[in-house]
Amino acid sequence: MIKKKYYFVIGLAIFYLFSFFSSSKVIYFTSYFVTTFFFYKATNNMQKSLLYSLILSLFSDFGMLQSLFMLEPQTANLGPGYVITPMIVFTLCLLLFSIRKKITIKRPDWFILLFYAFSLISFFIFPYQNVFLGIISLGEVILLYFILRIQLDKNDDNNISKILISLIIFQVILSGVQFLLQRPVGQIVETITIGRPYGITTPENTDLFRVSGTYSHPNFLASFILQTYSFLLFYPSTNILLIVFKILSLIVLVFTYSRAAWIIFIFICILLLITKQIKIKIPKIARRFYYLIPVIIAVIIISLIPYLNTRFNSFPLAFEEFGSMGVRLKTYSEAFSLMSQYPLTGVGLYRSIEEYANNPVTDLFEKVTVGRFYGIHNTFLEIASEIGIPGLFFFILFLFFVFKNYFDNKKTYFKNAAFFGLLGLLGISMFNPFFHSSQFRLFFLLSAIILA
């Protein structure tokens, strides 16, 4: 007879097998419900089972029926404004269990409600299809946050940590195969294959293939590692397999070739050292080979130096007019122009690219094609451009009081991990357009963990 604790692991293993080998969206979608069944076998609690599947679904770019909700004008290749995701299915299921549960309202809750209420204003001023789809998508995320606030408690720490660590292991394995092949594997779970079947290389050096895991862009994978690595780092175990994946995760981060993520990760490591959060525990089996550890680390570093050196040498190219940073600076200029024209309301959800493509203040689209790839590469400027400066102000206050709650209350390894994960997400959001991506919902998962 299988012990209950093994059902949890079996459920995760089945999910990742479906993820890696499934060739059908329907089968992949179904895998979440199969996994939920095994979570239920492990917990005998349907609410917890749905909660764990919900959290598992948050780290996926996967969606269905996106062709029904494409943004206008479709000639601009702005992508879908809404997709049916496993996240919304589990959110609605948990809503049924959450209606009668009590929640202690905290200050961040009020400010995120004001943030969403203010975004609704844009629809009354700009009653367009794009804005309507944006209101629905953002409403899903706000609902997700409150469901997490209601459902999460301290008893979930260990199981959620296992889910997050399993996600890291899966992303590392998939990224490793991508690196060996120098292209995506070709599975349906790799959302990058929708628009770029051969993956992405660095713009300054096309010989450098960038791993992306299951995500639609390598920067999203880098963001994922920044958010979740602390859960692997703080997890109270000396299992040698976890140590191996701590190292492999960093190697995968290198091969995303996200220089911003590298710098942010170094900053977080310095912060961990200053606050004395890092406690190195070596398992007994590794102590027998203690003398080999410096050798292994040295070999890894020496092996990575050529890749790091090549990427760092391209820094000057990044700041050229149409280099990666040069393009970012152009989108920032467009954002400030929109903010100056529409400081209180913004231009409406999903309308920023359309607006500055039609009325540009830079020459951004003289050499590149209009598309979602050239959104405002700063999540906070993106928010201010689309729902106005007051909306951005409410979102910043939300994050401020989340951090204040962290410092004011007792800290566990789980809350510490969420805090440093949120710092990583904040940092990389300064260089990427996450407002309308799967990454944005993770602000609320990490915040809900801190507030639980």
C-alpha positions in Angstrom: 0.0 0.0 0.0 1.3 3.4 -1.0 1.9 5.8 2.0 0.0 9.1 1.9 3.1 11.2 1.7 4.2 9.5 -1.5 1.0 10.4 -3.3 2.1 14.1 -3.3 5.4 13.2 -5.1 3.6 10.8 -7.5 1.2 13.6 -8.4 4.0 16.0 -9.2 5.9 13.3 -11.1 2.9 12.5 -13.3 2.4 16.2 -14.0 5.9 16.7 -15.2 5.8 13.5 -17.3 2.6 14.9 -19.0 4.4 18.3 -19.4 7.4 16.8 -21.1 5.8 14.2 -23.3 2.3 15.6 -24.0 1.7 16.7 -27.6 -1.9 17.9 -27.0 -3.0 21.0 -25.1 -6.1 19.2 -23.9 -3.9 16.4 -22.4 -1.6 18.9 -20.8 -4.6 20.8 -19.4 -6.0 17.6 -18.0 -2.7 16.7 -16.3 -3.5 19.4 -13.7 -6.7 17.6 -12.6 -4.9 14.2 -12.5 -2.3 15.8 -10.2 -5.1 17.3 -8.1 -6.5 13.8 -7.5 -3.1 12.6 -6.2 -2.8 15.8 -4.0 -6.2 14.8 -2.6 -5.0 11.3 -1.9 -2.1 12.8 0.0 -4.1 15.3 2.0 -7.7 14.1 2.2 -8.6 17.8 1.8 -10.1 19.1 -1.5 -9.5 22.8 -0.7 -5.8 22.1 -0.1 -5.5 19.9 -3.2 -7.1 22.7 -5.4 -4.8 25.3 -3.7 -1.6 23.3 -4.5 -2.7 22.8 -8.1 -3.5 26.5 -8.4 0.0 27.4 -7.2 1.5 24.8 -9.7 -0.5 26.5 -12.5 0.8 30.0 -11.7 4.3 29.3 -13.2 3.0 28.4 -16.6 2.6 30.5 -19.8 0.1 27.9 -21.0 -3.3 28.9 -22.2 -6.1 27.8 -24.5 -8.5 29.5 -27.0 -6.2 32.5 -27.3 -7.3 33.0 -30.9 -10.7 34.1 -29.7 -9.3 37.1 -27.7 -6.7 38.6 -30.0 -5.9 42.3 -29.4 -6.7 44.9 -32.0 -5.3 45.8 -34.5 -4.2 42.2 -35.2 -1.8 43.5 -37.9 0.3 44.9 -35.1 0.9 41.3 -33.7 0.0 42.3 -30.1 -1.0 38.8 -29.2 -4.0 37.6 -27.1 -5.6 39.9 -24.5 -7.0 36.9 -22.6 -6.6 33.1 -22.5 -8.2 30.3 -20.7 -5.7 29.0 -18.2 -5.6 26.3 -15.5 -5.2 29.2 -13.1 -8.6 30.6 -13.6 -10.3 27.2 -13.4 -8.7 26.5 -10.0 -9.3 30.1 -8.8 -13.0 29.7 -9.5 -13.2 26.3 -7.9 -11.5 27.7 -4.7 -13.8 30.7 -4.8 -16.7 28.4 -4.0 -14.8 27.2 -0.9 -13.7 30.7 0.1 -17.0 32.6 0.1 -17.8 31.9 3.7 -14.3 31.8 5.1 -13.2 34.8 7.1 -10.2 36.9 6.2 -8.3 39.4 8.3 -8.1 42.5 6.1 -4.7 44.1 6.0 -3.6 47.3 4.6 -2.1 45.8 1.4 -5.6 44.4 0.6 -7.1 47.9 0.6 -4.4 49.3 -1.7 -4.7 46.4 -4.2 -8.4 47.0 -4.4 -7.9 50.7 -5.0 -5.3 49.7 -7.7 -7.9 47.6 -9.5 -10.7 50.1 -8.9 -8.6 52.8 -10.5 -7.8 50.6 -13.5 -11.6 50.3 -14.1 -11.7 54.0 -14.8 -9.7 53.5 -18.0 -12.5 51.4 -19.4 -15.1 54.2 -19.0 -12.7 56.7 -20.6 -11.5 54.2 -23.3 -14.4 51.7 -23.8 -12.5 49.6 -26.3 -12.2 45.8 -26.7 -8.5 45.8 -25.7 -9.3 47.6 -22.4 -12.2 45.3 -21.7 -10.0 42.2 -22.1 -7.4 43.9 -19.9 -10.0 44.5 -17.2 -10.9 40.8 -17.2 -7.3 39.6 -17.1 -6.3 41.9 -14.3 -9.5 41.1 -12.4 -8.5 37.4 -12.5 -5.2 38.2 -10.9 -6.8 40.3 -8.2 -9.2 37.5 -7.4 -6.3 35.1 -7.3 -4.6 37.3 -4.7 -7.6 37.3 -2.4 -8.2 33.5 -2.9 -4.5 33.0 -1.8 -5.0 35.3 1.1 -8.0 33.3 2.3 -6.6 29.8 1.7 -2.9 30.0 2.6 -1.8 29.2 6.1 1.4 28.1 7.9 0.5 24.4 7.5 1.1 24.8 3.7 4.7 25.9 3.9 6.3 22.5 3.4 4.0 21.3 0.6 4.3 24.6 -1.3 8.1 24.5 -0.9 8.0 21.0 -2.5 6.0 22.3 -5.4 8.3 25.2 -6.0 11.5 23.1 -5.7 10.0 20.5 -8.1 9.3 23.3 -10.6 12.9 24.4 -10.3 14.1 20.8 -10.9 11.9 20.4 -14.0 12.9 23.8 -15.5 16.6 22.9 -14.9 16.2 19.5 -16.6 14.3 21.0 -19.6 16.7 23.9 -20.0 19.6 21.4 -19.8 18.2 19.5 -22.8 17.6 22.7 -24.6 21.2 23.7 -24.1 22.5 20.4 -25.4 20.2 20.6 -28.5 20.8 24.4 -28.9 17.1 24.8 -29.6 13.8 24.1 -27.9 12.9 20.4 -27.5 9.7 21.0 -29.4 7.2 20.0 -26.8 3.9 21.8 -26.4 4.8 23.0 -22.9 7.6 25.2 -24.4 5.5 28.3 -25.2 8.5 29.9 -26.9 7.9 27.6 -29.9 4.6 29.4 -30.8 6.4 32.3 -32.2 10.1 31.2 -32.3 10.4 27.5 -33.0 14.1 27.6 -33.0 14.4 29.7 -29.8 16.2 32.9 -29.2 19.9 33.9 -29.4 21.5 37.0 -27.9 21.0 40.1 -30.2 24.6 41.0 -30.0 26.0 37.5 -30.7 23.8 35.0 -32.5 26.1 32.1 -31.5 24.8 32.4 -27.9 21.6 30.3 -27.7 19.4 31.3 -24.7 17.6 28.6 -22.8 14.0 29.4 -21.9 12.6 26.3 -20.2 8.8 26.3 -20.5 8.6 30.1 -20.9 8.0 32.3 -23.9 11.2 34.2 -23.4 14.6 33.5 -21.6 14.1 36.6 -19.5 10.9 34.9 -18.0 13.0 31.9 -17.1 15.6 34.1 -15.5 12.8 35.9 -13.5 11.5 32.5 -12.4 14.9 31.5 -11.0 15.3 34.8 -9.2 11.8 34.3 -7.6 12.1 30.6 -6.6 15.8 30.0 -5.9 15.5 31.3 -2.4 12.9 28.6 -1.6 15.5 26.0 -2.7 18.2 27.8 -0.8 16.3 28.2 2.5 14.6 24.7 2.4 15.6 23.0 5.7 17.2 19.9 4.2 20.8 18.7 3.5 19.7 16.3 0.8 22.6 16.1 -1.7 20.2 16.2 -4.7 19.0 19.6 -3.6 22.6 20.8 -3.4 23.2 19.6 -6.9 20.1 21.5 -8.2 21.2 24.6 -6.3 24.3 24.6 -8.5 22.5 23.6 -11.7 20.0 26.4 -11.2 22.7 28.9 -11.2 24.2 27.4 -14.4 20.8 27.6 -16.1 20.6 31.3 -15.0 23.9 31.9 -16.7 22.6 30.4 -20.0 19.5 32.6 -20.0 22.1 35.2 -20.8 20.0 37.8 -18.9 22.6 40.2 -17.7 20.1 42.1 -15.6 19.2 38.8 -13.8 22.9 38.1 -13.1 23.4 41.6 -11.6 20.2 41.3 -9.5 21.2 37.8 -8.3 24.6 39.1 -7.2 22.9 42.0 -5.3 20.6 39.5 -3.5 23.5 37.3 -2.6 25.3 40.3 -1.1 22.1 41.1 0.8 21.9 37.5 2.1 25.5 37.7 3.3 25.0 41.1 5.0 21.9 39.9 6.8 23.6 36.5 7.6 20.7 34.6 6.1 22.9 32.0 4.3 23.8 29.0 6.4 25.7 26.4 4.5 25.0 22.8 5.6 27.0 20.0 4.1 25.3 16.5 4.1 27.3 13.7 5.7 27.8 11.9 2.5 29.5 15.0 1.0 31.8 15.4 4.0 33.7 12.4 2.9 34.6 14.2 -0.3 35.0 17.6 1.3 38.3 18.2 -0.4 36.7 17.8 -3.9 34.1 20.6 -3.4 36.6 23.5 -4.1 37.8 21.6 -7.2 34.2 21.1 -8.5 33.4 24.7 -7.9 36.6 25.8 -9.7 35.9 23.6 -12.7 32.4 25.0 -13.0 33.6 28.6 -12.8 36.4 28.0 -15.3 34.0 26.3 -17.7 31.5 29.2 -17.5 34.1 32.0 -17.9 34.1 32.0 -21.7 30.3 32.3 -21.8 30.2 35.0 -19.2 33.1 36.9 -20.8 31.4 36.8 -24.2 28.2 38.2 -22.8 29.8 40.8 -20.6 31.9 42.0 -23.6 28.7 42.8 -25.4 27.6 45.4 -22.8 28.8 48.3 -25.0 26.7 46.9 -27.9 23.6 46.8 -25.7 23.7 50.5 -25.2 23.9 51.2 -29.0 20.8 52.9 -30.4 19.1 49.6 -31.3 20.9 47.4 -28.8 18.9 45.6 -26.1 19.3 48.5 -23.6 19.0 51.1 -26.3 15.6 49.7 -27.3 14.6 49.7 -23.6 15.5 53.3 -23.3 13.3 54.2 -26.3 10.4 52.4 -24.7 11.0 54.3 -21.5 10.9 57.6 -23.5 7.6 56.5 -25.0 6.2 55.7 -21.5 7.1 59.1 -20.1 5.5 60.7 -23.1 2.2 58.8 -22.4 2.4 59.6 -18.7 2.8 63.3 -19.5 -0.2 63.2 -21.8 -2.4 61.0 -19.6 -1.1 61.4 -16.0 -4.3 60.5 -14.2 -5.9 57.8 -16.3 -3.2 56.4 -18.6 -4.2 55.3 -22.1 -6.1 52.2 -21.0 -5.1 48.6 -20.4 -3.4 46.9 -23.4 -3.2 50.2 -25.3 0.3 51.5 -24.6 2.0 49.9 -27.6 -0.8 50.8 -29.9 -0.6 54.4 -28.7 3.1 55.0 -29.1 3.2 53.0 -32.4 0.7 55.5 -33.8 2.1 58.6 -32.2 5.8 57.9 -31.4 8.3 60.3 -29.9 11.2 58.1 -30.8 12.3 56.3 -34.0 11.7 52.9 -32.3 9.5 51.5 -35.0 11.5 52.8 -37.9 13.8 49.8 -37.8 11.7 47.2 -36.0 8.2 45.9 -36.6 5.4 46.8 -34.2 4.7 43.9 -31.8 4.3 42.8 -28.2 8.0 42.2 -28.0 8.5 46.0 -27.9 6.3 46.8 -25.0 7.5 49.1 -22.3 10.4 47.2 -20.7 9.7 48.4 -17.2 6.6 47.0 -15.4 6.1 50.1 -13.3 6.3 52.5 -16.2 4.0 50.1 -18.1 1.4 50.3 -15.3 1.6 54.1 -15.1 1.3 54.5 -18.8 -1.9 52.3 -19.0 -3.8 53.2 -15.8 -2.1 56.4 -14.7 0.2 57.6 -12.0 -2.4 57.2 -9.2 -2.8 53.5 -10.2 1.0 53.0 -10.0 1.0 54.8 -6.6 -1.6 52.3 -5.2 0.5 49.4 -6.5 3.6 50.7 -4.9 1.8 51.2 -1.6 0.6 47.7 -1.8 4.1 46.4 -2.1 5.4 48.8 0.6 2.9 47.4 3.2 3.7 43.8 2.2 7.3 44.5 3.0 6.4 46.3 6.2 4.4 43.3 7.2 7.4 41.1 6.6 9.6 43.2 8.9 7.0 43.6 11.6 6.2 39.9 12.0 7.9 36.7 12.9 10.1 35.3 10.1 10.1 31.7 9.0 12.3 30.1 6.3 9.2 30.2 4.0 8.5 33.9 4.5 12.3 34.7 4.2 12.3 32.8 0.8 9.2 34.7 -0.4 10.7 38.0 0.7 13.9 37.5 -1.3 12.0 36.0 -4.2 9.8 39.2 -4.3 13.0 41.3 -4.2 14.3 39.4 -7.2 11.0 39.8 -9.1 11.0 43.5 -8.3 14.5 43.9 -9.6 14.0 42.2 -13.0 10.6 43.9 -13.4 12.5 47.1 -13.9 13.8 45.8 -17.2 10.9 43.7 -18.5 7.2 44.2 -19.5 5.6 41.9 -16.9 2.3 43.7 -16.4 0.4 41.6 -18.9 2.4 38.4 -18.5 2.3 35.3 -16.3 5.0 36.9 -14.2 2.7 39.6 -12.8 0.6 37.1 -10.9 3.6 36.0 -9.0 3.8 39.4 -7.3 0.6 38.3 -5.6 1.6 34.8 -4.8 4.8 35.9 -3.0 2.9 38.8 -1.3 0.2 36.4 -0.1 2.9 34.1 1.4 4.4 37.0 3.3 1.0 38.1 4.6 -0.2 34.6 5.6 
